Amino acid sequence: MRQGVYHDTIINVKESLPMKTQPLKGMRDLLPHEQALRDYIQGQILATYRAAGFQRISTPILEDMENLDKSDGGDNLNLIFKVLKRGDKLEKALATGDEKQLSDMGLRYDLTLPLSRYYAANRNELPTPFKVIQTDRVYRAERPQKGRLREFVQCDIDILGDSSPNAEVELIDVTARALLAIGFTGFTVNINDRRILRAMLQKMGFAAGDLDSVCISFDKLDKIGADGVKAELTEKGFAAEAVEALDEFLRAGDFSLDTVAAKVDDEALTADLRYVIATSEKIAAGRYGIAYAPSLVRGQGYYTGMVFEVTCPQFSGAVAGGGRYDNMVGKFIGQQVPAVGFSIGFERVCGILLEQGYQIPGAKPRLALLYCKDADFAAVLAKAQTLRADYDVTVLPQAKKLGKQFGTLEGAGYNAVAFADNDDLKLLGQKAE
């Protein structure tokens, strides 16, 4: 009997041990002021997108593993969170000894593959072109560090079914207006076309099968410089003549579209890019910059033509990016569907604004209406509703130690305190009026 009681006691002690309070690595909890900023920023972005005629959709966070593997996502394919098969299917997969058989689905690493699958499944019910919004969570098995999370939000707009360069121009315009609406200024939209870059590299002597690897190194120009690019290409074993030709181009320092076009010698290939740059400059009207960036590649392998990134001189890295991916939908339906998209780096944008102490424009001051234990709660709520004409109001029981309660409310971001049983109003952080 004693052993049984002792055994039960041990079990109860174990079960009463505290659970972990911290979120998983690479994921995070959001405090109320952080969530309020995110809600506002997302609301401004969505309002800009919707005003331009884009429609919002949602897709599941899980996708078929075979689809994910075939999505040409570049390095992101190595960062997929895979979900194990269940029950008998898992037992059979384990028996094969092949680890690739263990998973049949995974968490989406971006929103482009899910959109392509969605369009392939629903295209007969959708308009052409289809202008679509996606603002949702995605997952990558990153090594957690500042600026790299395992769960994060992307804000995408895409146009499917339009092969015209006007689609690129519109996405640049709408994305730029969304960034302006949330307070970003002085940014530059950098634009390139992978087809032009690949044509130039082939003219320099690089083999067609080596171009993806060459582009990856070329894309690092702003980080490792011309010497670093040459060293990396040499280490990869590419033809010395081709490496030398690219090095000469980089050291000449003339990265204008005219110079690159002369090396490609195919004006038809550069005509669309010239049009997009010229038209976007006209629309920008000096509010932000438009620049040709010959080394811009973007990491995803599914891009087929123009690519773009938005950079701000005061911040490292891009705050938005995207490009044309005309072959993705075709993987599902066997025929090409033109598609182009632009994504705002929501987490990065919110992080920058938080660090700057960004204040939500036009937000009402926050007020706490305090009531005593024996108060008529219906009357308290009625008074709160009256105060909401000028404040965002919460009702709270009045504490015994008002000074401590005021300090707590001020720390939580409240601007004022009122009382249910009188007309007194105290401004927090200031002298009472």
C-alpha positions, 0 to 999 in steps of 0.5 A, a space after each residue: 500500500 505504501 509503495 502504491 501511495 509513494 508511486 502515485 505521489 511520484 507521478 503527481 509530482 512529475 505531472 506538476 512540473 512546470 511546462 515550458 513557457 518560451 515559444 519554439 526556436 525561430 518562432 515568437 510570441 507578440 506583445 500587444 503593442 507589437 500586434 497592434 502595429 502589425 495589424 495596422 501595417 497589414 491593414 494599410 497594405 491590404 487597403 492599398 492592394 484592394 484599392 487597386 482591384 486585387 482580391 484576397 485568397 487563402 490556402 492551407 499551410 500544408 502542401 503535398 510533398 511531391 509538389 514542394 519538391 518539384 517547385 524550383 524553390 532554390 535553397 528553400 527546398 532544403 528548409 522544408 518542414 516535413 510532416 511524417 506519414 501516419 499509422 500503417 503508412 509510416 510503418 511501411 515507409 520505415 520498412 523501406 529504409 528510404 527516408 524520402 518515403 517517410 513524409 507525404 506533406 510539408 509546411 509551405 515555404 512561401 506563397 507562390 507554389 500554393 497560389 500556382 496550385 490554387 490557380 490550376 485547380 480553380 482557373 475556370 472560376 477565376 477572372 483573366 487576368 487574376 489579380 490576387 492578394 495573399 497575406 499569410 504565414 509561411 515556414 522555413 527550417 532556418 537556423 534561428 538568428 536575428 532577421 531569420 525566423 522559422 515562422 513568418 508572414 509574407 504579403 504578396 500580390 500576383 497577376 496571373 494570365 497577363 504576359 504583358 510587361 504592364 503586369 510588372 509595371 502595375 505590381 511595382 506601382 502598387 507595392 511602392 504605394 503600399 510602402 509609401 502608405 506605411 511611412 517608407 521613403 527614399 527607397 529604390 526598386 531595383 529591376 533586372 531580367 534573368 534572360 538578359 543576364 543569362 544571355 550576357 553570361 553565355 556570350 562571355 563563355 559560360 556554358 548554359 548548364 553552368 548559368 544557375 551556379 554563375 548567377 548565384 555567385 554574381 548575385 553576391 557582388 554587393 556583399 563580396 565585391 568583384 574579387 570575391 565573385 572572381 575567386 568563387 567562380 574560379 574555385 567552382 572550376 569555370 572556364 578561365 576565359 569566361 571568368 576573366 571576361 566577367 571580371 573585366 566587365 565588373 571592374 569596368 564599372 559600367 553597369 548601364 542597360 545600354 552596356 549590357 544590351 550591347 554585350 547581349 546584342 538582342 534588342 528584342 530581349 531588352 525591350 520589355 525591360 527598357 519599357 518597365 524601367 521607363 514607365 515605372 520612372 514616370 509613375 514614381 515621379 521622384 517619390 522613390 527610385 527605379 534602378 537597373 541592377 544587372 547582378 540581381 538574380 533572386 534565390 528562387 529557381 522558378 523565376 523566368 524573366 524580370 525580377 525586382 527588389 526594394 532596398 532602402 539606403 538606411 537598412 541592409 537587405 531588401 524590404 520587398 522582392 519578386 519576379 515573373 514565374 511563367 512556368 510554375 502553373 504549367 507544372 500542374 496543368 501542362 500548359 504555360 500560364 504567365 504569372 508575376 508577383 511581388 512580396 513585401 517582407 512583412 516581418 522586416 518592415 514591422 521590425 524596422 518600424 518598431 525599432 524606429 518607435 513608429 506611432 500609428 497615425 490617427 490612433 485614438 489615445 487609450 483610456 482606462 475607466 476604473 470602477 469600484 467593486 459595488 459599481 453598477 456595471 451596466 452604467 460603467 459600460 454605458 459611460 465607457 461607450 460615451 468616452 469612446 468618441 474620443 478614446 479607445 476605452 477599457 474598463 478595469 476594477 479600481 485597485 487599492 493602490 492607485 499609484 501602482 495601478 497608474 504606473 502599470 497602465 502607463 507602462 502598458 501604453 495607456 494615455 489617461 485614466 477616468 473613473 466611473 463614479 466621478 468626472 475626474 480624468 488623469 493624464 498618465 505621464 503628465 500632471 492631471 488636468 
